[in-house]
Amino acid sequence: MAKVRQLIDWILRRFRTWQRRRVEQQLTKCLESETAEEFLKLLLRLMSLSFRLDADFRRNIEGFNCRYQFKSRDNSVAVAAIFAGQELDIKEKLLSDADLTVVFKDSKSIMNYLLAQDKDILRLLLNNEVVLRGNANYLFKFMYLANHLQLALTGQLP
């Protein structure tokens, strides 16, 4: 009877390990695409809220009109940021007329970039993790706004 119990325990441990790995893989894949999109939208919403609350920050976008498209190559992540006047509108869709489209290799590349301390877009371009379509000057404007927001949130602005 003890041998049977040991065999059952061994089988259950193996099954749990296999099942756990399978669930982890599925969850990771799901989280990478969904989390990247949700995190990007959250950052954009935070930026939009900052424009509404902070007049000094809002001055950075006075008269600024630009349509940004952030997406993964497989379109599993697609978020648009539309600046018009002093507003930022965020859409979860693909734009046909974006001024700048930033295409990341995959959702993991998006998360790596968003969470990186050193947001070096040139390294991503050189490593073929991102492709730019449109006016690259708009990217520098967006990076300035995002960096300004990050510094404000961490209390590093003078």
Rosetta constraint file for C-alpha pairs under 8 A:
AtomPair CA 1 CA 5 HARMONIC 6.34 0.50
AtomPair CA 2 CA 6 HARMONIC 6.16 0.50
AtomPair CA 3 CA 7 HARMONIC 6.16 0.50
AtomPair CA 4 CA 8 HARMONIC 6.18 0.50
AtomPair CA 5 CA 9 HARMONIC 6.11 0.50
AtomPair CA 6 CA 10 HARMONIC 6.07 0.50
AtomPair CA 7 CA 11 HARMONIC 6.16 0.50
AtomPair CA 8 CA 12 HARMONIC 6.08 0.50
AtomPair CA 9 CA 13 HARMONIC 6.11 0.50
AtomPair CA 10 CA 14 HARMONIC 6.29 0.50
AtomPair CA 11 CA 15 HARMONIC 6.03 0.50
AtomPair CA 12 CA 16 HARMONIC 5.93 0.50
AtomPair CA 13 CA 17 HARMONIC 6.11 0.50
AtomPair CA 14 CA 18 HARMONIC 6.11 0.50
AtomPair CA 15 CA 19 HARMONIC 5.88 0.50
AtomPair CA 16 CA 20 HARMONIC 5.76 0.50
AtomPair CA 17 CA 21 HARMONIC 6.13 0.50
AtomPair CA 18 CA 22 HARMONIC 6.18 0.50
AtomPair CA 19 CA 23 HARMONIC 6.09 0.50
AtomPair CA 20 CA 24 HARMONIC 5.97 0.50
AtomPair CA 21 CA 25 HARMONIC 6.13 0.50
AtomPair CA 22 CA 26 HARMONIC 6.26 0.50
AtomPair CA 23 CA 27 HARMONIC 5.90 0.50
AtomPair CA 24 CA 28 HARMONIC 5.87 0.50
AtomPair CA 25 CA 29 HARMONIC 6.18 0.50
AtomPair CA 26 CA 30 HARMONIC 6.17 0.50
AtomPair CA 27 CA 31 HARMONIC 5.83 0.50
AtomPair CA 28 CA 32 HARMONIC 5.88 0.50
AtomPair CA 29 CA 33 HARMONIC 6.67 0.50
AtomPair CA 30 CA 34 HARMONIC 5.97 0.50
AtomPair CA 30 CA 35 HARMONIC 7.84 0.50
AtomPair CA 31 CA 35 HARMONIC 4.95 0.50
AtomPair CA 31 CA 36 HARMONIC 7.53 0.50
AtomPair CA 32 CA 36 HARMONIC 5.82 0.50
AtomPair CA 32 CA 107 HARMONIC 5.54 0.50
AtomPair CA 32 CA 108 HARMONIC 5.84 0.50
AtomPair CA 32 CA 111 HARMONIC 7.68 0.50
AtomPair CA 33 CA 37 HARMONIC 6.33 0.50
AtomPair CA 33 CA 76 HARMONIC 6.23 0.50
AtomPair CA 33 CA 77 HARMONIC 6.19 0.50
AtomPair CA 33 CA 107 HARMONIC 5.06 0.50
AtomPair CA 33 CA 108 HARMONIC 7.55 0.50
AtomPair CA 34 CA 38 HARMONIC 5.99 0.50
AtomPair CA 34 CA 77 HARMONIC 7.45 0.50
AtomPair CA 35 CA 39 HARMONIC 5.70 0.50
AtomPair CA 36 CA 40 HARMONIC 6.01 0.50
AtomPair CA 36 CA 77 HARMONIC 7.21 0.50
AtomPair CA 36 CA 107 HARMONIC 5.78 0.50
AtomPair CA 36 CA 108 HARMONIC 7.42 0.50
AtomPair CA 36 CA 110 HARMONIC 6.28 0.50
AtomPair CA 36 CA 111 HARMONIC 5.53 0.50
AtomPair CA 37 CA 41 HARMONIC 6.14 0.50
AtomPair CA 37 CA 77 HARMONIC 5.48 0.50
AtomPair CA 37 CA 78 HARMONIC 7.08 0.50
AtomPair CA 37 CA 79 HARMONIC 6.97 0.50
AtomPair CA 37 CA 107 HARMONIC 7.93 0.50
AtomPair CA 38 CA 42 HARMONIC 6.02 0.50
AtomPair CA 39 CA 43 HARMONIC 6.22 0.50
AtomPair CA 40 CA 44 HARMONIC 6.25 0.50
AtomPair CA 40 CA 79 HARMONIC 7.63 0.50
AtomPair CA 40 CA 114 HARMONIC 7.70 0.50
AtomPair CA 41 CA 45 HARMONIC 6.04 0.50
AtomPair CA 41 CA 79 HARMONIC 7.06 0.50
AtomPair CA 41 CA 90 HARMONIC 7.19 0.50
AtomPair CA 42 CA 46 HARMONIC 6.11 0.50
AtomPair CA 43 CA 47 HARMONIC 6.18 0.50
AtomPair CA 44 CA 48 HARMONIC 6.11 0.50
AtomPair CA 44 CA 81 HARMONIC 7.41 0.50
AtomPair CA 44 CA 90 HARMONIC 6.98 0.50
AtomPair CA 45 CA 49 HARMONIC 6.10 0.50
AtomPair CA 45 CA 90 HARMONIC 7.30 0.50
AtomPair CA 46 CA 50 HARMONIC 6.13 0.50
AtomPair CA 47 CA 51 HARMONIC 6.34 0.50
AtomPair CA 47 CA 146 HARMONIC 7.51 0.50
AtomPair CA 47 CA 149 HARMONIC 6.84 0.50
AtomPair CA 48 CA 52 HARMONIC 6.51 0.50
AtomPair CA 48 CA 87 HARMONIC 7.08 0.50
AtomPair CA 48 CA 88 HARMONIC 5.41 0.50
AtomPair CA 48 CA 89 HARMONIC 7.55 0.50
AtomPair CA 49 CA 53 HARMONIC 6.23 0.50
AtomPair CA 50 CA 54 HARMONIC 5.61 0.50
AtomPair CA 50 CA 57 HARMONIC 7.06 0.50
AtomPair CA 50 CA 58 HARMONIC 7.64 0.50
AtomPair CA 50 CA 149 HARMONIC 7.83 0.50
AtomPair CA 51 CA 55 HARMONIC 6.88 0.50
AtomPair CA 51 CA 57 HARMONIC 5.83 0.50
AtomPair CA 51 CA 58 HARMONIC 4.54 0.50
AtomPair CA 51 CA 86 HARMONIC 7.51 0.50
AtomPair CA 51 CA 87 HARMONIC 7.37 0.50
AtomPair CA 52 CA 58 HARMONIC 6.97 0.50
AtomPair CA 52 CA 87 HARMONIC 7.91 0.50
AtomPair CA 54 CA 58 HARMONIC 6.11 0.50
AtomPair CA 55 CA 59 HARMONIC 6.31 0.50
AtomPair CA 56 CA 60 HARMONIC 7.44 0.50
AtomPair CA 57 CA 61 HARMONIC 7.92 0.50
AtomPair CA 58 CA 62 HARMONIC 6.72 0.50
AtomPair CA 58 CA 86 HARMONIC 6.51 0.50
AtomPair CA 59 CA 86 HARMONIC 7.90 0.50
AtomPair CA 60 CA 145 HARMONIC 7.77 0.50
AtomPair CA 61 CA 83 HARMONIC 7.66 0.50
AtomPair CA 61 CA 85 HARMONIC 6.85 0.50
AtomPair CA 61 CA 86 HARMONIC 5.70 0.50
AtomPair CA 61 CA 87 HARMONIC 7.94 0.50
AtomPair CA 62 CA 85 HARMONIC 5.66 0.50
AtomPair CA 62 CA 86 HARMONIC 5.30 0.50
AtomPair CA 63 CA 84 HARMONIC 7.29 0.50
AtomPair CA 63 CA 85 HARMONIC 4.74 0.50
AtomPair CA 63 CA 86 HARMONIC 6.84 0.50
AtomPair CA 64 CA 83 HARMONIC 6.49 0.50
AtomPair CA 64 CA 84 HARMONIC 6.19 0.50
AtomPair CA 64 CA 85 HARMONIC 5.64 0.50
AtomPair CA 64 CA 86 HARMONIC 7.33 0.50
AtomPair CA 65 CA 82 HARMONIC 7.56 0.50
AtomPair CA 65 CA 83 HARMONIC 5.06 0.50
AtomPair CA 65 CA 84 HARMONIC 4.57 0.50
AtomPair CA 65 CA 85 HARMONIC 6.20 0.50
AtomPair CA 66 CA 82 HARMONIC 5.98 0.50
AtomPair CA 66 CA 83 HARMONIC 5.12 0.50
AtomPair CA 66 CA 84 HARMONIC 6.79 0.50
AtomPair CA 66 CA 98 HARMONIC 7.70 0.50
AtomPair CA 66 CA 99 HARMONIC 6.09 0.50
AtomPair CA 66 CA 138 HARMONIC 7.71 0.50
AtomPair CA 67 CA 80 HARMONIC 7.14 0.50
AtomPair CA 67 CA 81 HARMONIC 5.99 0.50
AtomPair CA 67 CA 82 HARMONIC 4.50 0.50
AtomPair CA 67 CA 83 HARMONIC 6.24 0.50
AtomPair CA 67 CA 97 HARMONIC 7.59 0.50
AtomPair CA 67 CA 98 HARMONIC 4.83 0.50
AtomPair CA 67 CA 99 HARMONIC 5.17 0.50
AtomPair CA 67 CA 100 HARMONIC 6.67 0.50
AtomPair CA 68 CA 80 HARMONIC 5.54 0.50
AtomPair CA 68 CA 81 HARMONIC 5.01 0.50
AtomPair CA 68 CA 82 HARMONIC 6.15 0.50
AtomPair CA 68 CA 98 HARMONIC 5.56 0.50
AtomPair CA 68 CA 99 HARMONIC 6.08 0.50
AtomPair CA 68 CA 100 HARMONIC 5.08 0.50
AtomPair CA 68 CA 101 HARMONIC 5.88 0.50
AtomPair CA 68 CA 102 HARMONIC 7.70 0.50
AtomPair CA 69 CA 78 HARMONIC 7.21 0.50
AtomPair CA 69 CA 79 HARMONIC 6.04 0.50
AtomPair CA 69 CA 80 HARMONIC 4.48 0.50
AtomPair CA 69 CA 81 HARMONIC 6.45 0.50
AtomPair CA 69 CA 94 HARMONIC 6.99 0.50
AtomPair CA 69 CA 95 HARMONIC 6.61 0.50
AtomPair CA 69 CA 98 HARMONIC 6.03 0.50
AtomPair CA 69 CA 100 HARMONIC 6.27 0.50
AtomPair CA 69 CA 101 HARMONIC 4.51 0.50
AtomPair CA 69 CA 102 HARMONIC 6.09 0.50
AtomPair CA 70 CA 77 HARMONIC 7.64 0.50
AtomPair CA 70 CA 78 HARMONIC 5.84 0.50
AtomPair CA 70 CA 79 HARMONIC 5.23 0.50
AtomPair CA 70 CA 80 HARMONIC 6.06 0.50
AtomPair CA 70 CA 81 HARMONIC 8.00 0.50
AtomPair CA 70 CA 101 HARMONIC 5.98 0.50
AtomPair CA 70 CA 102 HARMONIC 4.94 0.50
AtomPair CA 70 CA 103 HARMONIC 6.17 0.50
AtomPair CA 70 CA 104 HARMONIC 7.70 0.50
AtomPair CA 71 CA 75 HARMONIC 5.93 0.50
AtomPair CA 71 CA 76 HARMONIC 7.53 0.50
AtomPair CA 71 CA 77 HARMONIC 5.04 0.50
AtomPair CA 71 CA 78 HARMONIC 4.35 0.50
AtomPair CA 71 CA 79 HARMONIC 6.29 0.50
AtomPair CA 71 CA 101 HARMONIC 7.62 0.50
AtomPair CA 71 CA 102 HARMONIC 6.36 0.50
AtomPair CA 71 CA 103 HARMONIC 5.06 0.50
AtomPair CA 71 CA 104 HARMONIC 6.15 0.50
AtomPair CA 72 CA 76 HARMONIC 6.17 0.50
AtomPair CA 72 CA 77 HARMONIC 5.25 0.50
AtomPair CA 72 CA 78 HARMONIC 6.82 0.50
AtomPair CA 72 CA 103 HARMONIC 5.35 0.50
AtomPair CA 72 CA 104 HARMONIC 4.66 0.50
AtomPair CA 72 CA 105 HARMONIC 5.79 0.50
AtomPair CA 72 CA 106 HARMONIC 5.02 0.50
AtomPair CA 72 CA 107 HARMONIC 6.11 0.50
AtomPair CA 72 CA 110 HARMONIC 7.78 0.50
AtomPair CA 73 CA 103 HARMONIC 5.96 0.50
AtomPair CA 73 CA 104 HARMONIC 6.08 0.50
AtomPair CA 73 CA 105 HARMONIC 5.49 0.50
AtomPair CA 73 CA 106 HARMONIC 6.18 0.50
AtomPair CA 74 CA 106 HARMONIC 7.28 0.50
AtomPair CA 76 CA 107 HARMONIC 7.71 0.50
AtomPair CA 77 CA 107 HARMONIC 6.81 0.50
AtomPair CA 78 CA 92 HARMONIC 5.91 0.50
AtomPair CA 78 CA 93 HARMONIC 5.50 0.50
AtomPair CA 78 CA 94 HARMONIC 5.90 0.50
AtomPair CA 79 CA 90 HARMONIC 7.15 0.50
AtomPair CA 79 CA 91 HARMONIC 5.80 0.50
AtomPair CA 79 CA 92 HARMONIC 4.60 0.50
AtomPair CA 79 CA 93 HARMONIC 5.73 0.50
AtomPair CA 79 CA 94 HARMONIC 6.97 0.50
AtomPair CA 80 CA 90 HARMONIC 5.69 0.50
AtomPair CA 80 CA 91 HARMONIC 4.98 0.50
AtomPair CA 80 CA 92 HARMONIC 6.18 0.50
AtomPair CA 80 CA 93 HARMONIC 6.38 0.50
AtomPair CA 80 CA 94 HARMONIC 6.83 0.50
AtomPair CA 80 CA 95 HARMONIC 6.95 0.50
AtomPair CA 81 CA 88 HARMONIC 6.63 0.50
AtomPair CA 81 CA 89 HARMONIC 5.84 0.50
AtomPair CA 81 CA 90 HARMONIC 4.77 0.50
AtomPair CA 81 CA 91 HARMONIC 6.53 0.50
AtomPair CA 82 CA 88 HARMONIC 5.57 0.50
AtomPair CA 82 CA 89 HARMONIC 5.02 0.50
AtomPair CA 82 CA 90 HARMONIC 6.31 0.50
AtomPair CA 82 CA 91 HARMONIC 7.95 0.50
AtomPair CA 83 CA 87 HARMONIC 5.76 0.50
AtomPair CA 83 CA 88 HARMONIC 4.62 0.50
AtomPair CA 83 CA 89 HARMONIC 6.46 0.50
AtomPair CA 84 CA 88 HARMONIC 6.56 0.50
AtomPair CA 84 CA 89 HARMONIC 7.99 0.50
AtomPair CA 98 CA 134 HARMONIC 7.81 0.50
AtomPair CA 99 CA 134 HARMONIC 5.67 0.50
AtomPair CA 99 CA 135 HARMONIC 6.47 0.50
AtomPair CA 99 CA 138 HARMONIC 7.85 0.50
AtomPair CA 100 CA 132 HARMONIC 7.06 0.50
AtomPair CA 100 CA 133 HARMONIC 5.68 0.50
AtomPair CA 100 CA 134 HARMONIC 4.47 0.50
AtomPair CA 100 CA 135 HARMONIC 5.71 0.50
AtomPair CA 100 CA 136 HARMONIC 6.98 0.50
AtomPair CA 100 CA 138 HARMONIC 6.74 0.50
AtomPair CA 100 CA 139 HARMONIC 7.35 0.50
AtomPair CA 101 CA 132 HARMONIC 5.84 0.50
AtomPair CA 101 CA 133 HARMONIC 5.00 0.50
AtomPair CA 101 CA 134 HARMONIC 6.34 0.50
AtomPair CA 102 CA 130 HARMONIC 6.79 0.50
AtomPair CA 102 CA 131 HARMONIC 5.98 0.50
AtomPair CA 102 CA 132 HARMONIC 4.90 0.50
AtomPair CA 102 CA 133 HARMONIC 6.56 0.50
AtomPair CA 103 CA 130 HARMONIC 5.43 0.50
AtomPair CA 103 CA 131 HARMONIC 5.05 0.50
AtomPair CA 103 CA 132 HARMONIC 6.32 0.50
AtomPair CA 103 CA 133 HARMONIC 7.93 0.50
AtomPair CA 104 CA 109 HARMONIC 6.21 0.50
AtomPair CA 104 CA 110 HARMONIC 6.16 0.50
AtomPair CA 104 CA 129 HARMONIC 5.75 0.50
AtomPair CA 104 CA 130 HARMONIC 4.34 0.50
AtomPair CA 104 CA 131 HARMONIC 6.51 0.50
AtomPair CA 105 CA 109 HARMONIC 6.16 0.50
AtomPair CA 105 CA 110 HARMONIC 7.95 0.50
AtomPair CA 105 CA 128 HARMONIC 7.44 0.50
AtomPair CA 105 CA 129 HARMONIC 4.82 0.50
AtomPair CA 105 CA 130 HARMONIC 5.77 0.50
AtomPair CA 106 CA 110 HARMONIC 6.68 0.50
AtomPair CA 106 CA 129 HARMONIC 7.85 0.50
AtomPair CA 107 CA 111 HARMONIC 6.35 0.50
AtomPair CA 108 CA 112 HARMONIC 6.08 0.50
AtomPair CA 109 CA 113 HARMONIC 6.12 0.50
AtomPair CA 109 CA 129 HARMONIC 6.53 0.50
AtomPair CA 110 CA 114 HARMONIC 6.12 0.50
AtomPair CA 111 CA 115 HARMONIC 5.93 0.50
AtomPair CA 112 CA 116 HARMONIC 5.88 0.50
AtomPair CA 113 CA 119 HARMONIC 6.26 0.50
AtomPair CA 114 CA 119 HARMONIC 7.60 0.50
AtomPair CA 120 CA 124 HARMONIC 6.88 0.50
AtomPair CA 121 CA 125 HARMONIC 6.23 0.50
AtomPair CA 122 CA 126 HARMONIC 6.10 0.50
AtomPair CA 123 CA 127 HARMONIC 6.06 0.50
AtomPair CA 124 CA 128 HARMONIC 6.09 0.50
AtomPair CA 124 CA 129 HARMONIC 5.04 0.50
AtomPair CA 124 CA 130 HARMONIC 5.65 0.50
AtomPair CA 125 CA 129 HARMONIC 6.10 0.50
AtomPair CA 125 CA 130 HARMONIC 5.34 0.50
AtomPair CA 125 CA 131 HARMONIC 6.49 0.50
AtomPair CA 132 CA 136 HARMONIC 7.02 0.50
AtomPair CA 135 CA 139 HARMONIC 7.62 0.50
AtomPair CA 136 CA 140 HARMONIC 6.95 0.50
AtomPair CA 137 CA 141 HARMONIC 6.56 0.50
AtomPair CA 138 CA 142 HARMONIC 6.24 0.50
AtomPair CA 139 CA 143 HARMONIC 6.05 0.50
AtomPair CA 140 CA 144 HARMONIC 6.11 0.50
AtomPair CA 141 CA 145 HARMONIC 6.38 0.50
AtomPair CA 142 CA 146 HARMONIC 6.11 0.50
AtomPair CA 143 CA 147 HARMONIC 5.92 0.50
AtomPair CA 144 CA 148 HARMONIC 6.00 0.50
AtomPair CA 145 CA 149 HARMONIC 6.20 0.50
AtomPair CA 146 CA 150 HARMONIC 6.19 0.50
AtomPair CA 147 CA 151 HARMONIC 6.14 0.50
AtomPair CA 148 CA 152 HARMONIC 6.16 0.50
AtomPair CA 148 CA 157 HARMONIC 7.84 0.50
AtomPair CA 149 CA 153 HARMONIC 6.15 0.50
AtomPair CA 150 CA 154 HARMONIC 6.24 0.50
AtomPair CA 151 CA 155 HARMONIC 6.06 0.50
AtomPair CA 151 CA 156 HARMONIC 4.93 0.50
AtomPair CA 151 CA 157 HARMONIC 5.55 0.50
AtomPair CA 152 CA 156 HARMONIC 6.03 0.50
AtomPair CA 152 CA 157 HARMONIC 5.36 0.50
